């Protein structure tokens, strides 16, 4: 899914951006919704393997994001 008109002011400069659903191989009952930074909107290969990265949003505060494993 691509977000083109999200209402969060912090995310507006990054629009459009991808919103992805990540399912863990280790436990398919665990899912994450996240953005996919560094990957062009509308160009996400469905089913691609991803790995977690962490963005520091405040000193000592990190949020998980994902990147496609090439």
Secondary structure as GFF3:
##gff-version 3
##sequence-region A 1 70
A	DSSP	beta_strand	2	3	.	.	.	ID=ss1
A	DSSP	alpha_helix	9	12	.	.	.	ID=ss2
A	DSSP	beta_strand	17	23	.	.	.	ID=ss3
A	DSSP	beta_strand	31	35	.	.	.	ID=ss4
A	DSSP	beta_strand	50	58	.	.	.	ID=ss5
A	DSSP	beta_strand	61	68	.	.	.	ID=ss6
###
